[in-house]
Amino acid sequence: MIFMKKDIHPKFYTASEVKCVCGATYKVGSTLPSFNVEICSTCHPFYSGNEKVLDTAGRVERFKKMREAASKTAPSKKKSAKTAAKASMK
């Protein structure tokens, strides 16, 4: 027979309240009495059918600008004296 240790498990709330950013509230079972979530089945695009369009074009262009600026300011790679001497010996 398998025996479980007593008094080591957290308290389970059968009517824990979940609050979403969109304003929806749900009752679920949880080890927390209440908690907040950022997205739920009411506001999630997959379940609601409403697509939320995010502007990501600016992010890519900003990344390209940062990369160009970094390559312009990066020091040029010069061979050290040892590396140059080894290369000339070959």
N, C-alpha and C positions, 0 to 999 in steps of 0.2 A: 504494500500500500504506500502511496506517495502522500506525504503530509506537507502542507505549506506552512511556512513560518507565519506566526500571528503578528499583527500590528506593523507590518513592513510596507503594506500597499497604501497608496494615496487614497484619499476619500474620493468617491465617484459621485458626481452630481448628475442625476437623471434629467434634470430640466435646466441645464446650463444655457445662459442667454448669449447668443452671438449677434454682434452689431456690425453691420457693414457700413462702409463709407457712403454708399448710395442711400442709406436710411432704412434698409430692410433689417428686420430682426428675426431670428430663428431660435427655436428651443431644440437643443441637442444634448446628448450624453457626453460628459467630459470630466476630466479631473480638475478643471478650473471652474469656478462659479460663473464667471462671465469673461468674455474676451472680444476684441475687435479684429475685423479682417478688412483687407483692402478691396477685395473683389469676391462676389458671391454668384450664385446661379441666376439671380435676378438681373445683375448688371454685366455678367460675363458675355462677350460677343458670341461665343459658341452656343450658349443656351438662349440668349435673348434675340439673336439674329441681327443685332445692331452692330455694324462695324465701326470701330473707332480708328480713324486715320491719324497716324503720327507723322510729323514732318521729319524725315530722317535724311533728306537731301543735304541740309545744312551741316549735319554731322560729318558726312563723308568729305565735303569740301573743306571743312575746318581741319580735318585730319590731314588732308593733302597739303594744305598750307603749312601746318606745323611740321610736316615731314620735309617739305622744301626748305623751310627756314633752318631746320636742324642740319640738313645736308650742306647748306651754305656756310654755316658757322662751325661745322665740325672740322677739327684739324686734319690736314692731309696726312696720309699714312706714308711716312718716310722710312726707308730701311735703315736699321741701325748699322754701325760700322762692322759688327761681327757678321750680321746677315749678308751685307754687301761683300765682305771678304769671302764668306763661304760660297756665295753665288759665283764669284769670279774664279774660284778654284775649280769649279766643275767644268 
